[in-house]
Amino acid sequence: QVQLVESGGVLVQAGGSLRLSCAVSGSTFSIVAAEWYRQAPGKQLELVAGISSGGSTNYADSVKGRCTISRDSAKNAVYVQVNSLKPEDTAVYYCNAFIGDFMKSYWGQGTQVTVSS
């Protein structure tokens, strides 16, 4: 059974950094592309960053310049780093990875990030 296992959720002060990980469990199929989303309390799910099969990246305006999405093929994992954290970055962060030749979508379980002012 394929699962995405997220880790790295933190409680951090404003100005700090976070690095979240999302790794494939239960499959040898590779992550082809991936996205990170977040959902703050009472708000809609927001796309934070994405990385394509070719390595192109895109970022939400709210994190542009502070955020880096990356992929480690050897570990079959994706990461997101956000620097200069703000209280408005507080949310549950989810990874969505497209795995295998048919790019089937899988979601991680979510990890809480809390930024205190």
C-alpha positions as CSV (number, residue, x, y, z in Angstrom):
1,Q,0.0,0.0,0.0
2,V,1.5,3.3,-1.1
3,Q,1.7,6.0,1.5
4,L,3.2,9.4,1.7
5,V,4.8,10.0,5.1
6,E,5.3,13.6,6.1
7,S,7.5,14.9,8.8
8,G,9.1,18.1,10.1
9,G,6.1,20.0,11.5
10,V,7.3,22.6,14.0
11,L,6.4,25.3,16.5
12,V,8.7,28.1,15.7
13,Q,9.0,31.8,16.3
14,A,8.5,34.3,13.5
15,G,11.7,34.7,11.5
16,G,12.6,31.1,11.8
17,S,12.7,28.4,9.2
18,L,11.0,25.1,8.5
19,R,11.9,22.1,6.4
20,L,9.2,19.6,5.7
21,S,9.8,16.1,4.2
22,C,7.4,13.8,2.3
23,A,8.6,10.3,1.5
24,V,7.1,7.4,-0.3
25,S,6.4,4.3,1.7
26,G,5.3,0.9,0.4
27,S,6.2,1.4,-3.2
28,T,9.3,1.4,-5.5
29,F,7.6,3.7,-7.9
30,S,9.1,7.1,-8.1
31,I,7.7,10.5,-7.4
32,V,7.4,12.2,-10.8
33,A,6.1,15.6,-9.7
34,A,4.8,17.0,-6.4
35,E,3.1,19.9,-4.7
36,W,2.9,21.3,-1.2
37,Y,-0.4,22.7,0.0
38,R,-1.4,24.3,3.3
39,Q,-4.6,25.0,5.1
40,A,-4.9,27.6,7.8
41,P,-7.8,27.5,10.3
42,G,-11.0,28.7,8.6
43,K,-9.3,29.1,5.2
44,Q,-9.2,27.2,2.0
45,L,-6.5,24.9,0.9
46,E,-3.7,26.9,-0.7
47,L,-1.1,25.7,-3.2
48,V,2.3,26.7,-1.7
49,A,4.8,25.2,-4.2
50,G,5.1,22.7,-6.9
51,I,7.9,20.8,-8.8
52,S,7.4,19.3,-12.2
53,S,8.8,16.1,-13.7
54,G,11.5,18.2,-15.4
55,G,12.4,20.0,-12.2
56,S,10.6,23.3,-12.9
57,T,9.3,24.9,-9.7
58,N,6.5,27.4,-9.0
59,Y,5.5,29.2,-5.8
60,A,2.6,31.0,-4.3
61,D,3.0,34.8,-4.2
62,S,2.7,34.5,-0.4
63,V,5.9,32.5,-0.1
64,K,7.9,33.5,-3.2
65,G,11.4,34.4,-2.3
66,R,11.2,32.6,1.0
67,C,10.4,29.0,-0.1
68,T,12.2,26.3,-1.9
69,I,10.7,23.0,-3.1
70,S,13.1,20.2,-3.9
71,R,13.2,16.5,-4.7
72,D,15.6,13.7,-3.8
73,S,15.2,10.8,-6.3
74,A,17.5,8.5,-4.4
75,K,15.3,8.8,-1.3
76,N,12.1,9.1,-3.3
77,A,11.1,12.1,-1.3
78,V,10.2,15.8,-1.7
79,Y,10.9,18.7,0.6
80,V,9.8,22.2,1.2
81,Q,11.8,24.8,3.1
82,V,10.3,28.1,4.1
83,N,12.5,30.8,5.6
84,S,11.6,34.1,7.4
85,L,8.5,32.5,8.7
86,K,5.5,34.7,9.5
87,P,2.5,34.0,11.8
88,E,0.4,33.8,8.7
89,D,2.4,30.7,7.6
90,T,0.7,28.8,10.4
91,A,-1.2,25.9,8.8
92,V,-1.4,22.2,8.3
93,Y,0.9,21.4,5.4
94,Y,0.2,18.6,3.0
95,C,2.2,17.1,0.2
96,N,0.6,15.7,-3.0
97,A,2.8,13.5,-5.1
98,F,2.3,12.0,-8.5
99,I,3.9,8.6,-8.5
100,G,4.8,6.1,-11.2
101,D,4.3,6.0,-14.9
102,F,0.6,6.9,-14.6
103,M,1.3,9.7,-12.2
104,K,-1.2,8.6,-9.7
105,S,-1.9,11.2,-7.0
106,Y,-1.3,10.5,-3.4
107,W,-1.6,12.8,-0.4
108,G,0.3,12.9,2.8
109,Q,-1.3,12.9,6.2
110,G,-0.5,16.6,6.9
111,T,1.9,18.1,9.4
112,Q,1.2,21.1,11.6
113,V,3.3,24.2,11.4
114,T,2.8,26.9,14.0
115,V,4.6,30.2,13.8
116,S,4.4,32.4,16.9
117,S,4.8,36.1,16.8
